[in-house]
């Protein structure tokens, strides 16, 4: 039997899983809200942003959306609060708030 991982949850019985718990359909952060366990929260300071977009490629979770060539606020459903974006921003347009989900 093949099991689609997107249909598995905490209520799946062991009898309904694949042999050896093989995963036959990959999941991704688009399907799962991986930002739920975030401890620190990046805050986008629009007034300080120069739209250089240096923060976008360094985000490991692709949580910085770009619309019409301009970055927008964070996708907090998927952001894990690592702070890499804040470290790379030369204009101080991203501030990390400790302990804020």
C-alpha positions in Angstrom: 0.0 0.0 0.0 1.3 3.5 -0.8 0.5 6.3 1.5 0.4 10.0 0.5 2.3 11.9 3.2 0.0 14.9 2.7 -2.9 12.7 4.0 -1.1 11.5 7.1 -1.7 13.1 10.5 -1.5 12.1 14.1 -4.6 10.0 13.7 -3.1 7.6 11.1 -3.0 4.0 12.3 0.2 2.1 11.8 -1.6 -0.4 9.6 -2.3 2.3 7.1 1.4 3.3 6.7 3.7 2.0 4.1 6.1 -0.8 4.8 9.1 0.6 6.7 7.2 3.9 6.8 8.4 4.8 3.3 7.4 8.3 2.1 6.0 8.1 -1.4 5.0 11.8 -1.7 7.2 14.6 -0.5 5.9 17.4 1.6 7.2 20.9 1.9 6.9 24.0 3.9 4.2 25.2 1.5 1.9 22.4 2.8 2.9 22.7 6.4 3.0 25.8 8.6 6.6 25.4 9.7 6.7 28.8 11.4 4.7 27.6 14.4 7.7 26.8 16.5 9.4 30.2 15.8 10.9 31.8 19.0 12.1 35.1 17.6 10.2 37.1 15.0 11.6 39.4 12.3 9.9 42.7 12.0 9.9 44.5 8.6 10.6 48.2 9.0 9.1 49.5 5.7 10.5 53.1 6.2 14.1 51.9 6.4 13.9 49.4 3.5 15.6 50.5 0.3 14.3 47.4 -1.7 17.8 46.1 -2.4 16.4 42.6 -2.0 19.6 41.2 -0.4 17.4 39.5 2.2 15.4 37.5 -0.2 17.9 35.0 -1.5 19.4 34.3 2.0 16.1 33.2 3.5 16.2 29.4 3.9 12.4 29.2 4.0 11.6 31.5 1.1 9.5 33.5 3.6 10.2 37.0 2.1 7.7 37.5 -0.7 8.5 39.8 -3.6 5.6 41.3 -5.5 6.2 43.4 -8.6 9.9 43.6 -7.8 9.4 44.8 -4.3 9.6 42.8 -1.1 6.6 42.7 1.2 6.1 41.7 4.8 7.2 38.2 6.0 5.3 35.0 5.4 5.0 34.2 9.1 3.4 30.8 8.4 6.7 29.6 7.2 9.4 31.9 8.8 11.3 30.1 11.5 12.9 33.3 12.9 16.5 32.4 12.2 17.6 36.1 11.8 19.8 35.6 8.7 17.8 38.3 6.9 18.3 40.8 9.7 22.1 40.1 9.6 22.4 40.7 5.9 20.3 43.8 5.7 22.6 46.8 5.3 19.9 49.4 6.1 18.6 47.9 9.4 15.1 47.4 7.9 14.7 44.0 9.7 14.6 43.9 13.5 14.5 40.7 15.4 12.1 40.6 18.4 13.1 38.1 21.0 10.5 35.8 22.3 7.7 37.1 20.0 5.9 34.5 17.9 
